[in-house]
Amino acid sequence: MNIRPTPSGSFANNIYFDEGEIDALMEEHYLGFWNGECDFEKPALDMNKFAGEYLAAKRIEFDPEAPTEDFTSNVLGKTIFNRDGSRVILINKILRENIKKSGWIGRYNFTVAHECFHALMHGALFEFPQGQLEMGLGHAQPGVHACLNRDMIDDASRTNTKTPWQEVQANRGASALLLPKTIFSEHFVRERNSYGIDSGTGLLTRQDRFDAVVGYLAKTFGASKQAVKYRILSLGLLQDNAQMEFDEISGGDVTR
């Protein structure tokens, strides 16, 4: 982790984790949830239990159905950083309603995972001087970080220059938590090989097979198909310089 002062903006510091760090840190939390004994055949995180039970031990509260009126326009989730070090994750209840209406479980899971990354990794952005706490000022207004819909997208490998750096980091963290590198890669290779295909490039020559592998991984890990596609790419599971072919078939609705 690198911490650098920022010349402008709403944060005094810029916290940056490289992709290797993000993968390792999120896989550690993933395995921590399972007490190190994940069921390989059922690897999907129950994000409500992860956020509501696993994070509770880390002084992080979770409300998956916060009233929509508590959010400004286009905000799906927000994390509150209290002066005493505790944190609160709030998810706009409209997301739960969308699950019931449209089955957007991947969108919901990604949003919760995104906020979990903020709560776990971005506390230093909201550190309060110890002197203020000692003087009894801990009751003052906490730091609140709200996440806009346009910045919280589940194609975590995108580096849109308009997306704030902390949101790019949280998107990558969400992807790494939902689709942990080691077990996700093993599932990808096993499913690809089940079709008699032994390379990423070979898989791309059969779009029907590629789509089937993506669909299997999305269902298995409780993620959107678009998140799965970008995770495959970011982990280098498509080989032989297959970037161009991947780009041609990876378009579509990022929420499904």
N, C-alpha and C positions, 0 to 999 in steps of 0.2 A: 504494500500500500504506500502510495506517495501522497503527501499533503503539501500543497503549495498555496500561497496567498493568491487571491484573484484580484486583478486590477479594477474590476467593476462587477456589477450585478448584486443580487440579493444575498450572496454568501461571502463571508470573509475568506474562506478557504475552498480549495478545489481538492477533492479526494479522488484519487484514481487507482483502480485495480486493473492490472493487465488480465487478459483473458485466462491465462493459466491460473492466476490467483483466484479468479472468480469461480472457475471450474472446481478447484480444490476446496475452497471455502464452502461453496454450496453443496458439494458432495459430502462434506463433513457434516453439515446440518441434515442433509437427507438421510444419511446413515444414522445420525444421532436420533432422529425420529423413530427409526426402526430398531433402535438399540443395537445397531450393527448387524442385524439379521433380517435383511430384506428378503421377501419372497420373490425370487427371480421371475416367476410366472405372473405375479400380480404386483408390479412395481409402482403403480400409480399412487402418488401421494393424495391422501384425503386432505385437501387444503384447509378445510374447516378445522380438522383436528390438529393439523400442523400449526396453524396460526392460533387456534384457541386453546390448545393444551401444551404442545411442545414449547411454544414461545412464552407461555405464561410463566414458566420457570425462569425466564430471562427478563421478567418484569415488563412484558409486552402484552397489553390487553388487545382484544379483538372484537369488533362489532361487524358482522357480515351483512347487516341489514340496517344501516344507519339511515335516518330519514332523509329523503331526497332534498327537502327544504334546507338541510344543513350544509348543502353543497352549492357552490356557485355554478353557473352554466358550464356544461361540458366537463365537469370534474367527476371522475369515477371513483377515486379513492384518495385518502389523505392520511398522513401519519403525523401524530402530535408528539413532540419531544418535550417532556416535562423537565423542569429544572432539577428535580430530584433524581434524574436518570431514567425514570420509567417512561414508557412510550405507549401510545394507543393507535391501533390501526382501525380506520373507519372505511367501510366499503359502501358505496351508494346502493341502496336496496333495489334500485332499478335493474341492477345486474342480476339479482336473484329472480326478479320478475321475468327477465329475458330468458333465463334458463327454463322456467316453466312454460313460456310461450314458444320459444324457438330452439331449446336444447343447446344453448350456447355455453356449454360447460367449459370448453377450452378458453373462451374469452374470460369467464369468471375466474377460473383457476390461474390464468396468467396475470390477471389484475391483482389477485390476492398475493401471488408469488412476488410480483413487482413491489408491492408495499412491504412485504416481508423483508426484501433486500434493503429497502430504505431503512426500516426499523433496525435491522441487524448491523448494517454497514455504514450508515450515514450519520450516526450520532454525533460525530465530531463536528459536523456542520452546525450543530446547535448547542455546542458546549457553552456552559455559563460559568463565569468566573466564580471560583470557590469562595472568594470573599463575599460575594453577594449572598450565597447560601448561608455562610456563617453569620451574616448580619440579619438573617431571618427574612430574606427577600425571595425565598423559594416559591412563594405563592403567586409571584408575578406572572404575567402572560407567558405561556409556553411557546416554543417554536412550532409552527405548523407548516408542513410541506404538503401542498395539494398537487395532484397529478391530473393534467388535462387529457382528455380522450385522444387528442391528436398526437400527444407525445408518448402515450402508453400503447404501443403497438407490438404485436407478438412476432415480428420479423427482426429478432434481436441483433442480427448481423448488420442491419442497415446502419449507416452512419450519416444520417440526414443532418446537414450542418445547421438546420433550423431547430433541431431537437436539442434541448439543454443537455450538457454533458452528464449531469447526474441522472437524467432519464435514460440516456443511452446505457449507462452503467447498470441501472436497475432493470432495464429490459434484458440485458445480457445475463444478469443475475437470476432473473425469473426463468429464463430459458434453461440455465444451468441447474436450477433447483428442480424444475418439472421434468427435465430430460437429462439426468445426471450422466456425465460423460462415459464412465466405465460401463454401466449396465445398459445405457441406451445404445452404445456402439455394439455391444454384444448382441442385443436384440436385432439391430439393423443387419449385422452380418449373418445371423442365423436365418432371418426371414428372407434376405436376399438369396442366400444359398439354397433355400428350400425350393426356389424356382430354377435351380441348376445354373445360376449366374454367379461368377466368382470375382467380379470387379464392379466398381461403381460405373465405369464407362459402359460395360456390358449391360448394366441395368438400365442406363439411359437410352439404349437403343430399343428398348421395349417399354414404351410409355405406359402401357396397360399394367405391366409388372411393377414399374416404378410407383404408379398410383396405388397399386394394391399394397405395396410395402409401406408407403406413407400412411395409408388408411389404417393398416394394422398398428403402426406405431402410435398414431394419434389416439386410437381407441385404447390401446394398452397403457399409455401414459396419461390419458386424460388431458390431452393438449389439442390445439387446433392443427389442422393439416399444414397451414402455412408456417406455424412455429416449428413443426417437425422438419419441413423442407429446409428451412434456414439453419436448423441445428445440424442436419446432415452436412450441409455445405460448410458451416463454420468449423466442424470437427474434421474436415478433410476426408470424409467418407466417400466422396466422389473423386475418383482418381483420373490420372492421365489428362490433366488440364481440361477437365470437363466443365469449366465455368460457363462457357458460352451455351452449351447445351442445357445446363441447369437453368440459366437465366431465361431461356426460351420457354420453359415449361412451368416456371415457378410463379407465374402471375396468378391473380385471383383475389378473392375476399380474404383479408388477413384475419377475420374474426371466426372463420369456420374451419 
